[in-house]
Every structure is written in C-alpha cells, then in structure tokens.
Amino acid sequence: MKSLAFAALSAALVFAATTAFAQSQGSMDHKNMQGMSGMGNMMGMHMMPATVTAIDSKTGLVDVTAGSMALKVHFPPASLAALKAGDKITLHLGFNKQ
C-alpha cells in the first residue's frame, strides 16, 4: 500500500514538473523525462491515461480513475486552475528507491 501511495505522489510530482516543460517543448518521451533535473535515477517510468473525478484546489489533491483504479494524486494547488472533473489527463509515473 505504501508503494502505491509513493507511486501516486511521484506521479503527481513528475506530472507537475513535466507539464510546464511539455507545454514549451512539445510531447515528452521517456528519454526527455530522464534528462530533467533530478530525475535521472527514476525507475519504472511510464505514462498512464486518467480521468479527473474530483479536485480540491486548496490542498492540491486530485482524484482520478486510471483503467479500473481509483487514485489520489497531489499537485501544486496553483497548477490546478484550468483542471476540472471530467478532464482527460496523462499521468507521468516514476519512482526512485530511497
């Protein structure tokens, strides 16, 4: 259960970092993500399509469904201004072992 929570948190952090970069650089691929600062040692990197089901813009918590899984991920609250329930997003997932 801890690993799922860590993966979800990692996904949120990776997604938040790559979203701004992707807007100016076009689509992201695995090699581009690894080259970003501090992400060179990421493991298990992949992308997962998801649908936003709920947003708490004060805490930055976002509920999504990805396949048949319900996930809760975190983003900087300011990054959620344009996000709404029903939006289709792509989570960029990765983790590193501490």
C-alpha positions in Angstrom: 0.0 0.0 0.0 2.9 2.4 0.8 4.4 1.7 -2.6 1.1 2.7 -4.3 0.9 5.9 -2.3 4.6 6.7 -3.1 4.0 5.9 -6.8 0.9 8.2 -6.8 2.9 11.0 -5.1 5.8 10.5 -7.5 3.4 10.6 -10.4 2.0 13.9 -9.2 5.4 15.4 -8.9 6.6 14.1 -12.2 3.4 15.3 -13.9 3.6 18.8 -12.4 7.2 19.2 -13.4 6.7 17.8 -16.9 3.5 19.7 -17.7 5.1 23.1 -17.8 8.1 21.7 -19.7 5.9 19.8 -22.2 3.9 22.9 -23.0 7.0 24.7 -24.3 8.9 21.6 -25.7 6.1 19.5 -27.2 5.3 15.9 -26.2 7.5 14.2 -23.6 9.1 10.8 -24.1 10.9 8.6 -21.7 14.4 9.9 -22.6 13.4 13.5 -22.2 11.9 12.8 -18.8 15.1 11.2 -17.6 17.1 14.1 -18.7 15.2 16.6 -16.5 17.0 17.8 -13.4 16.9 15.3 -10.5 15.1 12.7 -12.5 18.0 10.7 -13.9 17.6 7.8 -11.4 13.9 7.3 -11.9 12.7 3.7 -12.2 9.5 2.2 -13.6 8.8 5.3 -15.7 5.7 5.1 -17.8 2.6 7.2 -18.7 -0.9 6.4 -17.6 -4.1 8.0 -19.1 -6.5 9.0 -16.4 -9.8 10.9 -16.0 -10.2 13.5 -13.3 -13.1 12.7 -10.9 -12.6 15.4 -8.2 -10.3 18.3 -7.3 -9.5 20.0 -4.1 -7.9 23.2 -5.2 -6.9 24.2 -1.7 -4.9 21.1 -0.9 -3.9 20.2 -4.4 -5.4 16.7 -4.1 -6.9 15.3 -7.3 -8.9 12.1 -7.6 -8.5 10.3 -10.9 -9.5 7.0 -12.4 -6.9 5.2 -14.5 -8.2 2.0 -16.0 -10.2 0.4 -13.2 -8.1 2.0 -10.5 -9.1 5.0 -8.4 -6.0 7.1 -7.5 -5.5 10.2 -5.4 -2.5 12.3 -6.6 -1.1 15.7 -5.5 -0.2 18.7 -7.5 0.8 22.3 -6.5 -2.6 23.9 -6.0 -1.8 26.8 -8.3 -1.3 24.3 -11.2 -5.0 23.2 -10.9 -6.6 26.4 -12.1 -7.5 25.0 -15.5 -8.3 21.4 -14.4 -11.8 20.2 -13.9 -13.7 17.0 -13.2 -14.1 15.0 -16.4 -10.8 16.2 -17.9 -8.7 13.5 -19.6 -5.1 13.8 -18.5 -1.9 11.7 -18.7 0.0 10.9 -15.5 3.7 10.6 -16.0 4.8 8.0 -13.4 8.2 7.1 -11.9 9.8 6.3 -8.6 13.2 6.0 -7.1 14.2 3.8 -4.2 15.5 5.6 -1.1 
